[in-house]
Amino acid sequence: MAGLAVVAASIDLGELLWLERTTARAVLLAVSAAVFALAVLWRRSRPVTALAVVGLGYLVTSAWPGDQVTPTPALAQAGVWVAAFSAIAAGTARLRLAAIATLGAFVAADACRVLWSAEAYDFGLVGLLYDTAVFGFMPVVVVAMADAARSRVQLAATQAEQAERLRELDARAAARDERLRLARELHDAVAGRLSAVAMRVTAVGHVHRDRHTPEGEALAEIGREVGAALGELRGALDSLRDDEAAADLVARPSLREVEALADQARRAGAAVDIVTTGEPSPLSHMVDLAAYRIVQEALMNVARHARPPRATVSLDYGRDRLCIRVDDEGAPQGGPRTSPTAGHGLIGMRERAALCGGSATAGPRPDGGWRVDATLPLPTGAAWHQ
């Protein structure tokens, strides 16, 4: 670019000094220099504007009144080449065609002007060769070089896109391998132990046939809880293995089962009230599962820590969000309750809410007891079932 500017400026200064040393010619060269500067400045940020400016500048300088023997300033021609090169190399297909058409129009106009001048003035062989090279050969070179640059840019973009796809596939493969490893660990360790507990509970139930005693009812409750845990664990394992068909066969926990959660806490000795306000609306799978798990964790903490274990679950369905609040009135059992910044259950609640775009907090109430607050967004339309 700098070399082209130096060569063009040298040619124009030489013509000014030896061919047409006039004020009009000096003004013409100044205009040409300004056009070239605008072409360099706008060729990338405003390629259309740059092409229009250099085209207009070239027409003005070509029609500038003066000696017809003196050619159009080289700086004006160089400005057209610079703007056309950038438009062809990096512009859209339509802009590329516009740049080529502009170059072709100027070549035709210059050819007509040279032919007319050749009849009126004797340029000689050197002059004809110069005009042919400048007005005919250079535009062809500009188009060829710009197309080559355009091909290199497109090739680099394609290679970058393929590399990005390969990285994405590698990341997916690594994530799938990690999920499979985790599924194997959960199956071999947790599922195996839960199955053993279920078999032992069943065996004890057969030994103690009277199910109406407190021990029998406790064993039956333990059996149901273990069976439910096994069912949910199998669903989670199927999801980890990407076995969507199998996962769909397993019933997903839903906030619609909040009464069942309350009954479960009541069987553990807690008193639970459920208050629902607003119009319940369909929830996406992610929000539904997160809400269910948050209420489940909060009620489990009430049964474990609050004395007396009494809680109120409030579900407020708003227009665009679901607010969940679980208040208990009990003092913590066995010292201060776990802070909201510790414990996997509280961390899990915050993570589940964050995955849905919501938030969850837990902490002591001002008037005693403990409070869990969660806000989950309610997407609309097609996003419900994502």
Disulfide bonds with the S-S distance in Angstrom:
none
